[in-house]
Amino acid sequence: MPPTPRPTLHTLNGMRGIAAFAVVALHYSQPGWNLAPGGYLAVDLFFLLSGVVIAAAYDPRIAAGMTATEFMRVRLIRLYPMYLLGLIGCVALGSLAYAMTAPILGLQLLMLPAPPHHGDLSLYPAMQVAWSLLFELLVNLLFVTLHRWLTTPVLLITVAVAGIGLAFAATAHGTIDGGYLWSSVHLGLLRVLFAFPLGVLVWRHRARLRLRLSPWLVLPLIPLACALEPEQRAIYELLIAILGWPLLVIGASNARAAWPWLDWLGRLSYPVYCLHIMFRSGTLAPHSVAGAWATAGAVLVMAWAAERFYDTPVRAWIARRVPPARFSATAAARDRYSPAHNLPKGHE
């Protein structure tokens, strides 16, 4: 069984699960029926939560000497099996941006973006939600490579510059929704470079951030934020991504609700994200409101089964053959590698 997460992470895990279902609601929308027209805002929440969780899990390990190669190997083992399952499903069911050629499919199997193809600018035509995984891995690589220099001032400057750039780019684009096409790659980069470092800051300084919010308040606000569709679209989206999500995550990072069902939601979030997209189009795509509900229910069951009987065993099998490195978390190593080593107790 997986280890029980810290109580402070339970609410964050629940947020990730709710956000994944907001993406499902967006992609399964029907004419005249869309529960989450702003479901793409969930990606900004994913990036922010990732910064919190990665800092919580890997700040001490990198401080102890974990190398970039070791870190990225762990991240790929975490992400690739479910990505591969989703990719196979998309190809099998024809839920593709365009017909696959062998070279493009080869790139997608390697989790690499495809070049523009006959006017289609999709980064991941075979599994269209995988663009966010690309940016996740890129920012993970930056995190581990530059870790010793990622002090609070550096992170604050990064967040500020990316936030200003994101405000200008989203205003010019008319929306924050971008990153999945080559024409909007800059938006994807700005979204992740704002949210992920901010998540790292939230985790390292959470004890100084006095805000504490109940899951009963935090969790309903996520679908509510994704359900609204105001006229001033870009301004609203920027307010949610730059102010709304960070406030919710700060409040949730200080919550003490040790509720197992929140962890369950978090465990299902990644399988739901990877598997639902195979039904967005293709042979089994829903064509009615009832069909959308039924498909979403089927995805939930598939995600539970895939997480329990495929993803967890496969990652364990890989880990046994690629044993993790052993780190010596000495004080000298922390001082040498970790910019967080001098934070007061409780800010690890």
Order of alpha helices (4+ residues) and beta strands (2+ residues): alpha-alpha-alpha-alpha-alpha-alpha-alpha-alpha-alpha-alpha-alpha-alpha-alpha-alpha
